[in-house]
Amino acid sequence: MAMLLFSHGGEWSPRKLRVELRALILAMVVLAVLLPLSSANSEGDALHALRRSLKDPSNVLQSWDPTLVNPCTWFHVTCNSDNSVIRVDLGNARLSGSLVPELGSLQNLQYLELYKNSITGHIPSELGNLKALVSLDLYHNNFTGSIPSSLGNLSNLSFLRLNNNMLTGRIPRQLTTISTLKVVDFSNNDLCGTIPVTGSFTRLQAKSFENNPRLNGPELEGFVPYEMSCF
């Protein structure tokens, strides 16, 4: 039995339908290819912004070429099967300069390892957008300013090491809501106020906060409220 297929212009033939289906399938394949590449290009732009902001006397970032299709071929960068960046490993690389807010666009980043460098400036609040982040290691640098309260949004964070910098201000209470936190180290900074002891901070040891001369607490003593001024 013959089957008639209709469109706005009238009757379709089975052959014309097959042609249209092939075109549709081809378009879907092209779209599936281009979407990951678009994401990779965006991540490459973010990492290249970081490269421009850093001084690199050892040329460890030499392979970070923005003209490549994606950053997955760059040294010190690891991607998943979807060509999305999940690790940046630049510990002990003799880097200086500062971090950039563009890092907050690396939506699948799990490990940001920048320890034992000479990086200065503030920790960008945009790092709080990295919802997949498991480890943030910025220790042994020269960061100044306060710990961004936006880091409290990192619901998968297990390791937060900011020790041996020049950070000031209070420890954000928002960090206590991260239930996955296992290791925290804020030692050897210039933090002030009191040490929160609720939520995930109940599991932390005193050595996580040592050598902050203006830091008081812990709060459970009841004598130093969290809101006390930092002088």
C-alpha positions as CSV (number, residue, x, y, z in Angstrom):
1,M,0.0,0.0,0.0
2,A,1.4,3.3,-1.0
3,M,2.0,5.9,1.7
4,L,1.8,9.6,1.1
5,L,3.9,12.0,3.1
6,F,2.9,15.7,3.2
7,S,4.8,18.9,3.8
8,H,3.9,22.6,3.6
9,G,4.6,22.5,-0.1
10,G,2.6,19.4,-0.8
11,E,3.4,15.7,-1.3
12,W,6.8,14.2,-0.3
13,S,8.3,11.2,-2.1
14,P,10.1,8.5,-0.1
15,R,13.3,9.4,-1.9
16,K,13.0,13.1,-0.9
17,L,12.4,12.0,2.7
18,R,15.5,9.9,2.7
19,V,17.5,12.9,1.5
20,E,16.1,15.1,4.1
21,L,16.8,12.6,6.9
22,R,20.4,12.2,5.8
23,A,20.8,16.0,5.9
24,L,19.3,16.1,9.4
25,I,21.6,13.3,10.6
26,L,24.6,15.0,9.2
27,A,23.6,18.3,10.9
28,M,23.3,16.5,14.2
29,V,26.7,14.8,13.8
30,V,28.3,18.2,13.0
31,L,26.7,19.8,16.0
32,A,27.8,16.9,18.3
33,V,31.4,17.5,17.1
34,L,31.4,21.2,17.3
35,L,29.8,21.6,20.8
36,P,32.8,19.9,22.7
37,L,35.2,21.9,20.5
38,S,33.5,25.1,21.4
39,S,33.8,24.2,25.1
40,A,37.4,23.3,24.7
41,N,38.1,26.5,22.9
42,S,36.5,28.4,25.8
43,E,38.7,26.6,28.3
44,G,41.7,27.2,26.2
45,D,41.0,30.9,26.2
46,A,40.7,30.8,30.0
47,L,44.1,29.0,30.4
48,H,45.8,31.3,27.9
49,A,44.6,34.2,29.9
50,L,46.3,32.6,32.9
51,R,49.5,32.1,30.9
52,R,49.5,35.8,29.9
53,S,49.2,36.8,33.5
54,L,52.1,34.6,34.7
55,K,55.8,35.0,34.4
56,D,57.4,31.7,33.3
57,P,61.2,31.8,33.4
58,S,61.4,28.0,33.0
59,N,59.1,27.9,30.0
60,V,56.8,25.3,31.5
61,L,53.9,26.9,29.7
62,Q,55.5,26.9,26.3
63,S,53.1,24.3,24.9
64,W,50.1,26.5,25.8
65,D,49.4,27.5,22.2
66,P,46.0,29.3,21.8
67,T,45.9,28.5,18.1
68,L,45.4,24.7,18.8
69,V,41.9,23.3,18.7
70,N,41.8,22.6,22.4
71,P,44.2,22.6,25.4
72,C,44.1,18.9,25.9
73,T,47.5,18.5,24.2
74,W,49.2,21.1,26.4
75,F,51.7,20.0,29.1
76,H,50.5,20.1,32.7
77,V,46.8,20.0,31.5
78,T,44.6,16.8,31.8
79,C,41.3,16.4,30.0
80,N,38.4,13.9,30.3
81,S,37.0,11.9,27.4
82,D,34.9,14.9,26.4
83,N,38.0,17.1,25.9
84,S,37.2,19.2,29.0
85,V,39.9,20.2,31.4
86,I,39.9,18.4,34.7
87,R,43.4,19.1,36.0
88,V,45.9,21.9,35.9
89,D,49.2,20.8,37.5
90,L,51.7,23.6,37.9
91,G,53.1,23.0,41.3
92,N,56.7,24.0,42.0
93,A,57.1,25.5,38.5
94,R,58.9,28.8,39.4
95,L,55.9,30.8,38.3
96,S,55.1,34.4,39.4
97,G,52.5,36.9,38.4
98,S,48.8,36.6,39.4
99,L,45.7,34.4,38.8
100,V,42.9,35.5,36.6
101,P,39.1,35.5,37.0
102,E,38.8,33.5,33.7
103,L,39.8,30.4,35.7
104,G,36.2,30.3,37.0
105,S,35.0,29.2,33.6
106,L,36.7,25.7,33.8
107,Q,33.4,24.1,34.8
108,N,34.8,20.5,35.0
109,L,38.1,21.3,36.7
110,Q,38.7,18.9,39.6
111,Y,42.4,19.7,40.6
112,L,44.0,23.2,40.6
113,E,47.6,22.6,41.7
114,L,49.7,25.9,41.9
115,Y,51.6,25.3,45.0
116,K,55.3,26.3,45.7
117,N,55.5,29.2,43.2
118,S,55.8,32.9,43.7
119,I,52.3,34.0,42.6
120,T,51.0,37.2,44.1
121,G,47.7,39.2,44.3
122,H,44.3,38.1,45.5
123,I,42.7,34.7,45.1
124,P,39.9,35.3,42.5
125,S,36.4,35.0,43.9
126,E,35.5,33.3,40.6
127,L,37.2,30.1,41.8
128,G,33.9,29.6,43.7
129,N,32.3,28.8,40.3
130,L,34.4,25.6,40.0
131,K,31.7,23.2,41.3
132,A,33.6,20.1,40.3
133,L,36.8,21.1,42.2
134,V,38.1,18.4,44.6
135,S,41.6,19.9,45.4
136,L,42.7,23.6,45.6
137,D,46.4,23.8,46.4
138,L,47.8,27.3,46.5
139,Y,50.2,26.9,49.4
140,H,53.7,28.4,49.5
141,N,53.0,31.4,47.3
142,N,52.6,35.1,48.0
143,F,48.9,35.6,47.9
144,T,47.4,38.6,49.7
145,G,43.9,39.8,50.6
146,S,41.2,37.6,52.1
147,I,40.0,34.1,51.5
148,P,37.0,34.4,49.2
149,S,33.8,33.5,50.8
150,S,32.7,32.1,47.4
151,L,34.9,29.1,48.0
152,G,32.1,27.9,50.3
153,N,30.2,27.0,47.0
154,L,32.7,24.3,46.2
155,S,30.5,21.4,47.4
156,N,32.9,18.7,46.2
157,L,36.0,20.1,47.7
158,S,38.1,17.7,49.8
159,F,41.5,19.5,50.0
160,L,42.0,23.2,50.6
161,R,45.6,24.2,51.3
162,L,46.3,27.9,51.4
163,N,49.1,27.8,54.0
164,N,52.3,29.9,53.8
165,N,50.9,32.9,52.0
166,M,50.2,36.4,53.2
167,L,46.4,36.1,53.5
168,T,44.5,38.4,55.9
169,G,41.0,38.8,57.2
170,R,38.6,36.2,58.7
171,I,38.2,32.6,57.8
172,P,34.9,32.6,55.9
173,R,32.1,30.8,57.8
174,Q,30.8,29.6,54.5
175,L,33.6,27.0,54.3
176,T,32.1,25.1,57.2
177,T,29.2,24.0,55.0
178,I,31.4,22.0,52.7
179,S,30.7,18.5,54.0
180,T,33.4,16.8,51.8
181,L,36.3,18.7,53.3
182,K,39.0,16.4,54.6
183,V,42.2,18.5,54.7
184,V,42.4,22.2,55.3
185,D,45.6,24.2,56.0
186,F,45.5,27.9,56.7
187,S,48.7,28.0,58.7
188,N,51.4,30.6,58.3
189,N,49.3,33.5,57.1
190,D,48.0,36.7,58.9
191,L,44.4,35.7,59.4
192,C,42.4,37.3,62.2
193,G,39.1,36.8,64.1
194,T,38.2,33.4,65.4
195,I,38.3,29.9,64.2
196,P,34.9,28.4,63.2
197,V,34.2,25.1,64.8
198,T,30.9,24.1,63.2
199,G,30.2,21.8,60.2
200,S,33.2,20.3,58.5
201,F,35.5,22.3,60.7
202,T,34.7,20.1,63.7
203,R,37.1,17.5,62.2
204,L,40.1,19.9,61.7
205,Q,43.2,19.9,63.9
206,A,44.7,23.0,65.6
207,K,47.8,22.8,63.3
208,S,45.6,23.7,60.4
209,F,45.5,27.3,61.8
210,E,48.8,27.7,63.6
211,N,51.2,30.7,63.0
212,N,48.4,33.3,62.4
213,P,49.3,35.7,65.2
214,R,46.0,37.6,65.1
215,L,43.8,34.5,64.9
216,N,41.8,33.8,68.1
217,G,39.6,31.0,69.1
218,P,38.3,28.4,68.7
219,E,34.7,29.8,69.0
220,L,33.6,27.0,71.2
221,E,35.4,28.6,74.1
222,G,32.6,31.2,74.1
223,F,34.9,34.1,74.9
224,V,35.7,35.4,71.4
225,P,32.7,35.9,69.1
226,Y,33.2,35.2,65.4
227,E,32.3,38.8,64.6
228,M,35.1,40.4,66.6
229,S,37.0,43.0,64.7
230,C,40.3,42.3,63.0
231,F,42.9,44.9,63.8
